[in-house]
Amino acid sequence: MIEIVGANEGQEYEAAVHLRKLILAVWPDLSQNPDDHVKLFVGLKLYGQKYEDIDVFVVGHLSEPREFDVEMKFYPRDNDPVLPRRAFVRNFALAVEVKSHDASGVRFDDKLLSVKYPRGWECVTEKAFKQVFELKSYLGRAGLPSPYVKDLIFMTGLRESDVPERPHNVFGVDASFETILNIVGQVAQPKVRDRIARISFGPDENFLAILSPEATVLKTIEPTSIDRRRMDRIVKSALPDEWLEDLTNKQIVLRGRGGVGKTVILLQMAYRAFDNAGMRSLVLTYNKALVADMRRTMALLGVPRNLARGGIGVETVHSFIARLMGELGIIGNDDDFLDNYEKHKQSLIDYLRSGAVSSADLKSLIEENADDFAWDVIFVDEGQDWPSDEIETLRTVFTPEQIVVADGVDQYVRDSVADWDAGLSRELLRPRRLRRCLRMKANLAHFVADCADALGLENWDLEANPDANGGRIIILEGDISRDTAIFKKLKAEAAELGNYPVDLLACVPPALVASEEDESHSIPGRAIQQDGGLVWDACSTDVRENYPTDRDALRIVQYDSCRGLEGWTVINYAFDDFYDYKRRQFLSSPPDLGGLFDSAEDLAAAYAAQWAMIPITRAMDTLVINVSKKPSRLKDALRGIFEKRSDFVEWQVVADL
């Protein structure tokens, strides 16, 4: 049996049809054979992985090994190259990257294949290699055993005579399936004994699991009602024409406090740039959990990240700068980048200022590494946190007119406040102030304003949205970190309105994160899992690299990673512990802020208050704030607000478990 599943149009589908024809030319009985199975997955989406698209994934399982003609030397793992007398294949898993470029748009550098796009060159060999690891990780996350997978590149615009002398993993349009199997014999290090080669990519059960009709290899993410609302806000919400006209003409800075929807507006602008003009945009943030969240939204919208059609990429500032320095040769692969981040950044700035890296070098870098650096617009989230050296780096690689910044007023969490206006004439600047609260219902906006006042934060100018009435706040006094009944109640209430656990958000302080060997997890998350629930626990490094794909999984992040995120219901565990943690953090290394008569304790309280405003502006409908039974300034402030707003603020004392 041979079948094609997935997308049924486009160049990837045409390639799959061609491959099916080649396979049947060698094994004509396969179409009617119930014991042998080849499946071609077209346009396979690797939801949650960095590289999300596999053009054609070819999986074959044969009940008995089939012989094929030997055309070239094989390269076994532990022996010298050999020309086998006979060759057999039992099973195979091939991740096929499809490109349609002709010879004029192709370059081979010592067997490394690159193709040319208007924005620059893409190294297809490196991309295909990386996709294999993403595919294996994806299969593992889907609960499927991962066989050995080999990457191949199908150049539909080339013939076999156009490709270099083998071994390599590229084949042209006139290659037979036996030629492809010979290529696998060269690049997949098969077993060869007595000049008899046997190709097997793993045990039978691995292939039977992937080929099973019940396998979720082709599953799609089901958007929730909150997802659809967010998608509509990005796709359908009208932005003033002049906002879009400013793109690539002026540096745009969107300023507003938490809750005004700065991140969504960035995504709206990026989507319009892609949809209207085919632009390619990169969104940069410091927050890995937010990277995962935005990538999930882009996947639901079906927005690509590629050189041919444009689209939207999302990554952290650190990964972007690390890649930049790696390509410039400033750091090596063995450097412990994050541990020496400040030192490496200074080296980069020195190279840029001294001319050791020239504008011509940067232009060449962008052209030769277009997939990573050829962007039309750079959208900077959390722009208030950018230090001057990172701003200078970004402006050196790109022009200021290519940059759009979301600046969270009084939301800075690093040692200095970013100055995006420095050195630019007024003609190149377009500041825009956002005041209308778009995320929170009106009651939540009033509560947040009261919190700002009670904590001594002045000039809090967030306006409640009159079109979004309602909202409630629940303050729970006591230890609820292991109390799953509270989460179940909130989940059930959300479900009555058509919302799923993934629409909710939980925040925890460092004190509620536990480590076991090399793994870490949140205490509330582990309790929910032990009670049979599902979580996407970003307190684990491995988890927060990928976005949640299950609607029934509660999202859990540390408070430090909650900016830009939102939830229908937000649970802030041990909120007073988080406030004290931020106050102590300031006192242990006070930055140079404040006036002449400000004490360190006053400055620490202001710093903790600024941080506290971030998690309490994440909720849309219901905000849950958990505090201990210990006395504190924060608790007193919340008590005062409760007494003032008892019509929509609840205060409950819970028994400690």
C-alpha positions as CSV (number, residue, x, y, z in Angstrom):
1,M,0.0,0.0,0.0
2,I,1.3,3.5,-0.9
3,E,-0.6,6.6,0.0
4,I,-0.2,10.4,0.1
5,V,-1.7,12.3,3.0
6,G,-1.7,15.9,4.0
7,A,-1.7,18.9,1.6
8,N,-3.2,18.2,-1.8
9,E,-1.8,21.1,-3.8
10,G,1.4,23.1,-4.2
11,Q,5.0,22.2,-5.1
12,E,5.3,19.9,-2.1
13,Y,2.3,17.8,-3.2
14,E,3.6,17.7,-6.8
15,A,6.9,16.4,-5.4
16,A,5.1,13.7,-3.4
17,V,3.1,12.6,-6.5
18,H,6.4,12.4,-8.4
19,L,8.1,10.4,-5.6
20,R,5.1,8.0,-5.5
21,K,5.4,7.4,-9.3
22,L,9.1,6.7,-8.8
23,I,8.5,4.2,-6.0
24,L,5.8,2.3,-8.0
25,A,8.1,2.2,-11.0
26,V,10.5,0.0,-8.9
27,W,7.8,-1.8,-6.8
28,P,4.6,-1.9,-9.0
29,D,3.0,-4.4,-6.6
30,L,3.1,-1.9,-3.7
31,S,-0.2,-0.3,-4.6
32,Q,-2.0,-3.5,-3.9
33,N,0.2,-5.1,-1.2
34,P,-1.5,-5.1,2.2
35,D,1.7,-6.1,4.1
36,D,4.1,-3.4,2.8
37,H,3.3,0.3,3.5
38,V,4.7,3.5,2.3
39,K,3.2,6.8,3.4
40,L,4.1,10.3,2.1
41,F,3.2,13.0,4.5
42,V,2.9,16.3,2.6
43,G,3.4,19.7,4.3
44,L,4.0,18.1,7.7
45,K,3.6,20.7,10.5
46,L,5.9,20.3,13.4
47,Y,3.9,22.4,15.8
48,G,6.0,23.9,18.6
49,Q,9.3,23.3,16.9
50,K,11.6,26.1,15.7
51,Y,11.5,24.7,12.1
52,E,7.9,23.8,11.7
53,D,7.6,22.5,8.1
54,I,8.7,19.3,6.5
55,D,7.9,19.4,2.8
56,V,7.5,15.6,2.3
57,F,8.1,13.0,5.0
58,V,8.4,9.6,3.4
59,V,8.0,6.6,5.7
60,G,8.3,3.0,4.4
61,H,7.9,-0.3,6.2
62,L,8.3,-3.6,4.2
63,S,7.3,-7.0,5.6
64,E,10.3,-8.5,3.9
65,P,13.5,-6.7,2.8
66,R,13.3,-5.7,-0.9
67,E,16.4,-5.8,-3.2
68,F,17.4,-2.9,-5.4
69,D,20.1,-2.4,-8.0
70,V,23.4,-1.0,-6.8
71,E,24.6,2.0,-8.7
72,M,27.3,3.5,-6.6
73,K,29.7,2.9,-3.6
74,F,28.1,2.8,-0.2
75,Y,29.6,4.4,2.9
76,P,29.1,2.1,5.9
77,R,29.7,3.5,9.4
78,D,32.7,1.5,10.5
79,N,34.3,0.5,7.1
80,D,35.8,1.9,4.0
81,P,33.5,2.8,1.1
82,V,32.5,-0.3,-0.8
83,L,30.5,-1.3,-3.9
84,P,28.0,-3.9,-2.7
85,R,27.3,-7.0,-4.6
86,R,23.6,-6.8,-3.5
87,A,21.6,-4.3,-1.5
88,F,18.3,-4.6,0.4
89,V,16.0,-2.2,2.2
90,R,13.7,-3.1,5.1
91,N,12.4,0.3,6.1
92,F,13.2,4.0,5.7
93,A,12.2,7.5,7.0
94,L,13.2,10.3,4.7
95,A,12.6,14.1,5.4
96,V,12.6,15.5,1.9
97,E,13.2,19.3,1.4
98,V,11.8,20.4,-2.0
99,K,13.2,23.3,-4.0
100,S,12.3,24.3,-7.5
101,H,15.3,26.5,-8.4
102,D,17.0,26.0,-11.7
103,A,20.8,26.0,-12.1
104,S,21.0,29.8,-12.2
105,G,19.7,30.0,-8.6
106,V,21.7,27.2,-7.1
107,R,25.2,27.1,-5.6
108,F,27.2,24.2,-4.4
109,D,30.1,24.9,-2.0
110,D,31.9,21.6,-1.4
111,K,28.6,19.6,-1.5
112,L,26.8,22.3,0.6
113,L,23.7,23.4,-1.4
114,S,22.4,27.0,-1.2
115,V,19.6,28.5,-3.2
116,K,19.0,32.2,-4.2
117,Y,16.0,34.2,-3.2
118,P,15.5,38.0,-3.8
119,R,16.5,38.6,-0.2
120,G,19.7,36.5,-0.4
121,W,21.0,32.9,-0.1
122,E,19.6,30.1,1.9
123,C,21.8,27.1,2.9
124,V,19.4,24.3,2.2
125,T,21.8,21.6,3.4
126,E,22.0,23.1,6.8
127,K,18.3,23.7,7.0
128,A,17.5,20.1,6.0
129,F,19.9,18.8,8.6
130,K,18.4,20.8,11.4
131,Q,14.9,19.8,10.4
132,V,15.7,16.2,11.1
133,F,16.3,16.9,14.8
134,E,13.2,19.0,14.9
135,L,11.2,16.1,13.4
136,K,12.6,13.6,15.8
137,S,11.8,15.9,18.8
138,Y,8.3,16.4,17.4
139,L,7.6,12.7,17.1
140,G,8.8,12.2,20.7
141,R,6.5,15.0,22.0
142,A,3.6,13.3,20.1
143,G,4.3,10.1,22.0
144,L,5.7,8.3,18.9
145,P,8.9,6.3,18.8
146,S,11.5,8.1,16.6
147,P,13.3,6.0,14.0
148,Y,16.5,7.0,12.4
149,V,15.6,9.8,9.9
150,K,17.7,11.0,6.9
151,D,17.4,14.3,5.2
152,L,17.3,14.5,1.4
153,I,17.0,17.5,-0.9
154,F,14.8,17.1,-4.1
155,M,15.8,19.8,-6.7
156,T,12.9,19.7,-9.1
157,G,14.6,22.2,-11.4
158,L,17.8,20.3,-11.7
159,R,18.8,17.0,-13.5
160,E,21.2,14.5,-12.1
161,S,23.9,15.9,-14.4
162,D,23.6,19.3,-12.7
163,V,24.5,18.0,-9.2
164,P,28.1,17.5,-8.0
165,E,29.9,14.2,-7.8
166,R,28.5,12.2,-4.8
167,P,28.4,11.4,-1.9
168,H,25.8,14.1,-0.9
169,N,22.0,14.1,-0.2
170,V,20.8,16.1,-3.3
171,F,18.9,14.4,-6.2
172,G,17.4,15.8,-9.4
173,V,14.1,15.4,-11.2
174,D,15.4,12.5,-13.4
175,A,16.6,10.4,-10.5
176,S,15.0,7.0,-10.1
177,F,13.9,5.6,-6.7
178,E,16.7,3.1,-6.9
179,T,19.1,6.1,-7.3
180,I,17.5,7.6,-4.2
181,L,18.0,4.4,-2.3
182,N,21.6,4.4,-3.4
183,I,22.0,7.9,-2.1
184,V,20.6,6.7,1.2
185,G,23.2,3.9,1.0
186,Q,25.9,6.6,0.8
187,V,24.7,9.1,3.4
188,A,22.9,6.9,6.0
189,Q,25.8,4.7,6.9
190,P,24.1,1.3,6.3
191,K,25.3,-2.1,7.4
192,V,27.5,-3.9,4.8
193,R,28.8,-7.4,5.4
194,D,30.4,-9.6,2.8
195,R,29.5,-6.8,0.3
196,I,25.8,-7.2,1.0
197,A,24.2,-4.0,2.2
198,R,21.1,-3.8,4.3
199,I,19.3,-0.5,4.9
200,S,17.1,-0.4,8.1
201,F,16.2,2.7,9.9
202,G,15.0,1.1,13.1
203,P,12.8,-1.7,14.6
204,D,9.5,-2.6,13.0
205,E,7.4,-1.3,15.9
206,N,8.6,2.2,15.4
207,F,7.4,2.3,11.8
208,L,4.1,0.6,12.6
209,A,3.4,3.2,15.2
210,I,4.0,6.1,12.8
211,L,2.1,4.5,10.0
212,S,-0.9,3.5,12.2
213,P,-4.2,5.3,11.2
214,E,-4.4,6.3,14.9
215,A,-1.0,8.1,14.9
216,T,-1.2,11.8,15.5
217,V,1.6,12.7,13.1
218,L,-0.7,14.9,11.0
219,K,-2.6,16.4,13.9
220,T,-3.5,20.0,13.8
221,I,-3.8,22.5,16.7
222,E,-7.4,23.2,17.5
223,P,-7.8,26.9,18.4
224,T,-9.8,27.8,21.4
225,S,-12.4,30.6,21.5
226,I,-9.7,32.8,23.1
227,D,-7.3,31.8,20.3
228,R,-9.9,32.8,17.7
229,R,-10.5,36.1,19.4
230,R,-6.8,36.8,19.4
231,M,-6.5,35.7,15.8
232,D,-9.3,38.0,14.8
233,R,-7.7,40.9,16.7
234,I,-4.5,40.4,14.7
235,V,-6.1,39.7,11.3
236,K,-9.3,41.8,11.3
237,S,-8.7,44.7,13.7
238,A,-8.3,47.9,11.7
239,L,-5.1,49.8,12.2
240,P,-4.9,53.4,11.0
241,D,-3.3,53.6,7.5
242,E,-0.7,56.1,8.7
243,W,0.6,53.5,11.2
244,L,1.3,51.1,8.3
245,E,2.6,53.9,6.1
246,D,5.3,54.6,8.7
247,L,6.7,51.1,8.4
248,T,10.3,51.3,7.0
249,N,10.0,55.1,6.8
250,K,10.2,56.0,10.5
251,Q,11.3,54.4,13.7
252,I,8.0,53.7,15.5
253,V,7.8,53.6,19.3
254,L,4.5,52.4,20.9
255,R,4.4,53.4,24.5
256,G,1.9,52.1,27.0
257,R,1.4,50.4,30.3
258,G,0.6,46.7,30.8
259,G,-2.8,45.7,29.4
260,V,-3.0,48.1,26.4
261,G,-2.1,45.3,24.0
262,K,1.3,46.4,22.8
263,T,2.3,42.9,21.8
264,V,-0.9,42.3,19.9
265,I,-0.5,45.6,18.1
266,L,3.1,44.5,17.1
267,L,1.7,41.3,15.7
268,Q,-1.1,43.2,13.9
269,M,1.4,45.4,12.2
270,A,3.7,42.5,11.3
271,Y,0.7,40.5,9.9
272,R,-0.5,43.5,7.8
273,A,3.0,44.0,6.5
274,F,3.1,40.3,5.4
275,D,-0.5,40.1,4.1
276,N,-0.4,43.4,2.2
277,A,3.2,43.6,1.0
278,G,4.8,40.2,1.5
279,M,7.2,41.7,4.0
280,R,9.3,39.5,6.3
281,S,9.3,40.6,9.9
282,L,11.3,39.5,13.0
283,V,9.8,39.9,16.5
284,L,12.5,40.1,19.2
285,T,11.8,39.7,23.0
286,Y,13.7,38.6,26.1
287,N,11.0,36.2,27.2
288,K,11.2,32.6,26.0
289,A,7.6,31.9,27.2
290,L,6.4,34.8,25.1
291,V,8.3,33.5,22.1
292,A,6.5,30.2,22.5
293,D,3.1,32.0,22.8
294,M,3.6,34.2,19.7
295,R,4.9,31.2,17.7
296,R,1.7,29.3,18.6
297,T,-0.4,32.2,17.4
298,M,1.5,32.4,14.1
299,A,1.0,28.6,13.6
300,L,-2.7,28.9,14.2
301,L,-2.8,31.8,11.7
302,G,-0.8,29.8,9.2
303,V,1.8,32.6,8.9
304,P,5.1,31.3,7.4
305,R,8.6,32.3,8.2
306,N,10.4,31.9,4.9
307,L,12.4,33.7,2.3
308,A,10.2,33.0,-0.7
309,R,6.8,34.4,0.6
310,G,7.8,36.5,3.6
311,G,6.1,36.1,7.0
312,I,6.9,36.5,10.7
313,G,9.8,35.0,12.8
314,V,9.9,35.2,16.6
315,E,13.0,34.7,18.7
316,T,14.8,35.9,21.8
317,V,17.2,38.8,21.7
318,H,19.9,36.5,23.1
319,S,19.6,33.9,20.3
320,F,19.6,36.6,17.7
321,I,22.8,38.3,19.0
322,A,24.5,34.9,19.6
323,R,23.8,33.9,16.0
324,L,25.1,37.3,14.8
325,M,28.3,37.0,16.7
326,G,28.7,33.3,15.6
327,E,28.4,34.2,11.9
328,L,30.9,37.1,12.4
329,G,33.4,34.7,14.0
330,I,33.4,36.6,17.3
331,I,32.4,33.6,19.3
332,G,32.8,29.9,18.7
333,N,30.5,27.0,19.2
334,D,32.1,26.1,22.5
335,D,31.7,29.4,24.2
336,D,29.3,29.5,27.1
337,F,27.5,32.4,25.6
338,L,25.0,33.4,28.3
339,D,27.5,33.2,31.1
340,N,29.7,35.6,29.3
341,Y,27.0,37.6,27.6
342,E,28.1,41.1,28.7
343,K,31.7,40.4,27.7
344,H,30.7,39.1,24.3
345,K,28.4,42.0,23.6
346,Q,31.3,44.4,24.4
347,S,33.5,42.5,21.9
348,L,30.8,42.9,19.3
349,I,30.4,46.6,19.9
350,D,34.2,47.0,19.6
351,Y,34.3,45.2,16.3
352,L,31.4,47.3,15.0
353,R,32.8,50.7,16.2
354,S,36.4,50.0,15.1
355,G,35.4,49.0,11.6
356,A,36.8,45.5,12.0
357,V,33.3,44.5,10.9
358,S,32.3,46.9,8.1
359,S,29.0,47.7,6.6
360,A,30.1,45.6,3.6
361,D,30.7,42.7,5.9
362,L,27.2,43.1,7.4
363,K,25.7,43.3,3.9
364,S,27.4,40.1,2.9
365,L,26.4,38.4,6.1
366,I,22.8,39.2,5.5
367,E,22.9,38.0,1.9
368,E,24.7,34.8,2.7
369,N,22.6,34.0,5.7
370,A,19.3,35.4,4.5
371,D,17.0,33.1,6.4
372,D,18.4,34.4,9.7
373,F,19.1,38.0,8.9
374,A,17.2,39.2,5.8
375,W,14.3,41.0,7.5
376,D,12.3,43.9,6.2
377,V,11.0,45.0,9.7
378,I,12.2,44.4,13.2
379,F,9.6,44.5,15.9
380,V,11.1,44.9,19.4
381,D,8.9,43.8,22.3
382,E,9.8,44.9,25.8
383,G,11.8,47.7,24.3
384,Q,12.1,49.5,27.7
385,D,14.6,46.8,28.8
386,W,17.1,47.2,26.0
387,P,20.5,48.5,27.1
388,S,22.3,50.9,24.8
389,D,24.8,48.4,23.4
390,E,22.0,46.1,22.2
391,I,20.1,49.1,20.6
392,E,23.4,50.2,18.9
393,T,23.9,46.6,17.6
394,L,20.4,46.4,16.2
395,R,20.7,49.9,14.5
396,T,24.0,48.9,13.0
397,V,22.7,45.7,11.4
398,F,19.4,47.3,10.4
399,T,18.4,50.9,9.8
400,P,16.3,52.8,12.5
401,E,13.5,53.1,10.0
402,Q,13.2,49.3,10.0
403,I,12.5,49.1,13.7
404,V,9.2,49.2,15.6
405,V,9.4,49.3,19.4
406,A,6.9,48.4,22.1
407,D,7.9,50.3,25.2
408,G,6.2,49.3,28.4
409,V,6.0,52.5,30.5
410,D,7.4,51.8,34.0
411,Q,7.8,48.1,33.2
412,Y,11.5,48.1,32.9
413,V,13.2,45.2,34.8
414,R,16.8,45.7,33.9
415,D,19.3,48.2,35.3
416,S,18.8,51.0,32.8
417,V,15.9,52.5,30.9
418,A,16.3,52.3,27.1
419,D,16.6,55.4,25.0
420,W,15.3,54.6,21.6
421,D,15.2,58.3,20.6
422,A,19.0,58.9,21.1
423,G,20.8,60.2,18.0
424,L,17.7,60.3,15.8
425,S,16.2,63.4,14.2
426,R,12.6,64.1,14.9
427,E,11.8,63.4,11.2
428,L,12.9,59.7,11.7
429,L,10.8,59.2,14.9
430,R,7.1,58.3,15.2
431,P,6.1,58.0,18.9
432,R,2.6,56.7,19.6
433,R,1.0,56.6,23.1
434,L,-1.4,53.9,24.0
435,R,-3.8,54.4,26.9
436,R,-6.9,52.3,26.3
437,C,-6.9,49.0,28.1
438,L,-7.6,46.3,25.5
439,R,-7.0,43.1,27.5
440,M,-8.7,43.6,30.8
441,K,-12.4,44.0,31.5
442,A,-13.3,47.2,33.2
443,N,-13.4,46.0,36.8
444,L,-9.8,44.6,36.4
445,A,-8.6,47.9,35.0
446,H,-10.0,49.7,38.0
447,F,-8.5,47.2,40.4
448,V,-5.1,47.6,38.7
449,A,-5.3,51.4,39.0
450,D,-6.1,51.0,42.7
451,C,-3.1,48.8,43.1
452,A,-0.8,51.3,41.4
453,D,-2.0,54.0,43.7
454,A,-1.8,51.8,46.9
455,L,1.8,50.8,46.0
456,G,2.9,54.4,45.4
457,L,3.2,54.3,41.6
458,E,2.2,57.7,40.2
459,N,0.7,58.7,36.9
460,W,-0.9,55.4,36.1
461,D,-2.8,56.5,33.0
462,L,-4.4,53.2,31.9
463,E,-8.0,53.8,30.8
464,A,-10.7,51.2,31.3
465,N,-12.4,49.9,28.1
466,P,-16.0,50.9,28.4
467,D,-16.9,48.2,25.9
468,A,-15.6,45.4,28.1
469,N,-17.7,45.5,31.3
470,G,-17.3,43.1,34.2
471,G,-14.4,41.1,35.5
472,R,-13.6,39.8,39.0
473,I,-10.7,39.5,41.4
474,I,-10.4,36.7,43.9
475,I,-7.8,37.1,46.7
476,L,-7.0,33.8,48.3
477,E,-5.1,33.9,51.7
478,G,-3.2,30.8,52.5
479,D,-1.0,28.2,50.8
480,I,-2.7,26.9,47.6
481,S,0.4,25.6,45.8
482,R,-0.8,22.0,46.1
483,D,-4.5,22.7,46.2
484,T,-5.7,21.3,42.9
485,A,-9.4,21.8,43.8
486,I,-9.1,25.6,43.3
487,F,-7.7,25.1,39.8
488,K,-10.4,22.6,39.0
489,K,-13.1,25.1,40.0
490,L,-11.6,27.8,37.9
491,K,-11.2,25.5,35.0
492,A,-14.8,24.4,35.2
493,E,-16.0,28.0,35.3
494,A,-13.9,28.8,32.3
495,A,-15.2,25.7,30.5
496,E,-18.8,26.9,31.0
497,L,-17.9,29.9,28.8
498,G,-16.3,27.7,26.2
499,N,-12.7,28.2,27.3
500,Y,-10.0,25.6,27.8
501,P,-7.1,25.2,30.3
502,V,-4.6,26.5,27.7
503,D,-6.6,29.8,27.8
504,L,-5.7,30.1,31.5
505,L,-2.3,31.2,32.9
506,A,-0.6,30.5,36.2
507,C,2.4,32.4,37.5
508,V,4.8,31.2,40.2
509,P,7.7,32.7,42.1
510,P,11.1,31.0,42.3
511,A,10.2,29.6,45.7
512,L,7.6,27.4,44.0
513,V,10.0,25.9,41.5
514,A,11.7,22.6,42.5
515,S,14.6,20.9,40.8
516,E,15.3,17.2,40.7
517,E,18.6,16.1,39.0
518,D,18.6,18.1,35.7
519,E,14.9,18.7,35.6
520,S,12.9,21.5,37.1
521,H,9.1,22.0,37.6
522,S,6.6,24.2,39.4
523,I,5.1,22.8,42.6
524,P,1.5,23.6,41.5
525,G,2.2,22.0,38.1
526,R,3.4,18.8,39.6
527,A,0.4,18.7,41.9
528,I,-2.0,19.1,38.9
529,Q,-0.2,16.4,37.0
530,Q,-0.3,14.0,39.9
531,D,-4.0,14.6,40.1
532,G,-4.4,13.6,36.4
533,G,-4.3,17.1,34.8
534,L,-2.2,18.4,32.0
535,V,0.2,21.3,32.2
536,W,2.6,23.2,29.9
537,D,5.1,24.0,32.6
538,A,7.6,26.6,31.4
539,C,9.5,26.3,34.6
540,S,11.2,23.5,32.8
541,T,13.8,24.7,30.2
542,D,12.9,21.9,27.8
543,V,9.2,22.8,27.8
544,R,9.4,26.5,27.3
545,E,11.4,26.0,24.1
546,N,8.2,24.8,22.4
547,Y,4.7,26.2,22.6
548,P,1.7,24.2,24.0
549,T,-0.2,22.1,21.5
550,D,-2.8,20.6,23.8
551,R,-5.9,22.7,24.6
552,D,-6.3,20.9,28.0
553,A,-2.8,21.9,29.3
554,L,-2.6,24.8,31.8
555,R,0.2,27.2,31.0
556,I,2.5,27.8,33.9
557,V,5.4,30.4,33.9
558,Q,7.6,32.0,36.4
559,Y,6.6,35.6,37.2
560,D,9.8,36.8,35.5
561,S,8.5,35.4,32.2
562,C,4.9,36.5,32.3
563,R,5.2,39.8,30.4
564,G,3.3,39.9,27.1
565,L,1.2,36.8,28.0
566,E,-2.5,36.8,28.8
567,G,-5.2,34.5,30.0
568,W,-8.9,34.4,30.5
569,T,-8.2,33.5,34.1
570,V,-4.8,34.2,35.7
571,I,-3.7,32.6,38.9
572,N,-0.9,34.4,40.7
573,Y,0.5,31.9,43.2
574,A,2.3,33.2,46.3
575,F,2.1,36.8,45.0
576,D,3.5,38.3,48.2
577,D,6.5,36.0,48.1
578,F,7.1,37.2,44.6
579,Y,6.9,40.9,45.7
580,D,9.4,40.2,48.6
581,Y,11.7,38.3,46.1
582,K,11.8,41.4,43.9
583,R,12.4,43.7,46.8
584,R,15.3,41.5,48.1
585,Q,16.7,41.3,44.5
586,F,16.9,45.1,44.4
587,L,18.5,45.4,47.8
588,S,21.2,42.8,46.9
589,S,22.4,44.9,43.9
590,P,20.7,48.3,43.9
591,P,20.8,50.0,40.5
592,D,21.5,53.7,40.1
593,L,18.0,55.0,40.3
594,G,16.1,57.4,42.5
595,G,16.6,60.9,43.8
596,L,18.9,62.3,46.5
597,F,16.6,61.6,49.4
598,D,15.4,58.2,48.3
599,S,16.4,55.4,50.7
600,A,17.4,52.0,49.4
601,E,14.3,50.5,51.0
602,D,12.0,53.0,49.3
603,L,13.6,52.3,45.9
604,A,13.4,48.5,46.5
605,A,9.7,48.9,47.3
606,A,9.2,50.9,44.1
607,Y,11.0,48.3,42.1
608,A,9.0,45.5,43.5
609,A,5.8,47.5,42.9
610,Q,6.7,48.0,39.2
611,W,7.2,44.3,38.9
612,A,4.0,43.5,40.7
613,M,2.0,45.4,38.1
614,I,3.1,43.1,35.3
615,P,1.4,39.8,36.5
616,I,-1.8,41.6,37.6
617,T,-2.3,43.0,34.2
618,R,-2.3,39.6,32.4
619,A,-5.9,38.6,33.0
620,M,-8.9,39.2,30.7
621,D,-11.8,38.2,33.0
622,T,-10.7,36.7,36.3
623,L,-7.6,37.6,38.3
624,V,-6.7,35.3,41.2
625,I,-4.1,36.6,43.7
626,N,-2.8,34.3,46.3
627,V,-1.1,35.6,49.4
628,S,0.2,33.9,52.5
629,K,-1.1,34.4,56.0
630,K,1.9,36.5,57.0
631,P,1.5,40.3,57.4
632,S,3.0,42.4,54.7
633,R,2.7,45.8,53.1
634,L,1.4,44.2,49.9
635,K,-1.2,42.4,51.8
636,D,-2.3,45.6,53.5
637,A,-2.6,47.3,50.2
638,L,-4.8,44.5,48.8
639,R,-7.0,44.5,51.9
640,G,-7.6,48.2,51.4
641,I,-8.6,47.7,47.8
642,F,-10.9,44.8,48.8
643,E,-12.7,47.0,51.3
644,K,-13.2,49.7,48.6
645,R,-14.2,47.3,45.8
646,S,-16.0,44.5,47.6
647,D,-18.6,44.5,44.9
648,F,-16.2,42.7,42.5
649,V,-13.2,41.8,44.7
650,E,-13.5,38.6,46.8
651,W,-11.3,37.7,49.8
652,Q,-11.2,34.1,50.9
653,V,-9.1,32.5,53.6
654,V,-8.2,28.9,52.7
655,A,-6.9,26.1,54.8
656,D,-3.2,25.2,54.2
657,L,-2.7,21.7,52.8
